[in-house]
Amino acid sequence: MHLKFPHKSGPPSPADLEHLKGLRAVASLEFIKGVLSLAGIFGLFSIMHRDPWDVADDLLEFLHINPDRHFAQMFLDFADRITEKNLWTAALLLSAYCTLRFVEAYGLWRARAWAEWFALISGAAYIPFEVTEMIRRPTPIHAIILIVNIVIVAYMAYLRMEARVRRQREAHNRSQAYQPGD
């Protein structure tokens, strides 16, 4: 199989193959986010014509959580305020998020520059919220999510800076190769 990179002609270098592995790892993560959000959409549709309080109560029972506990009561109160319009709105927003994750995964898998930019910008947008959450409630899960996101954003920034340097170098080489009056 001959891989083709949009910014180069000819076979990929070992460095390109390493970058492709990194991009595909991030693409796989984005694909998993898309699949999970798709499962969330199906979950919302599965409770669409049911009483949200009953669904919440069944969930607490399934998880063996005492409904008299404070968290459980908050959860049941929240479920009691959910309307069908709220479910449709959530499904619509989750559908948009799901579509973005799948599009980003496709672009990263195919080593597209636009997808690298998208991953960089969207990942950076989450960092302030993740830092705030780490400060409010530091947990290992919050720490892992924050670290993974920072690594992804840094990697995408590195790839975009490297591409810029490569374009500048190629432009310089082209201008040196063509000297009028030779």
ABEGO torsion letter per residue (X at the ends): XBBBBAABBEBBBAAAAAAAAAAAAAAAAAAAAAAAAAAAAAAAAAAAABBAAAAAAAAAAAAGBBAABAAAAAAAAAAAABBAAAAAAAAAAAAAAAAAAAAAAAAAAAGBAAAAAAAAAAAAAAAAAAAAAAAABBBAAAAAAAAAAAAAAAAAAAAAAAAAAAAAAAAAAAAAABBBGX
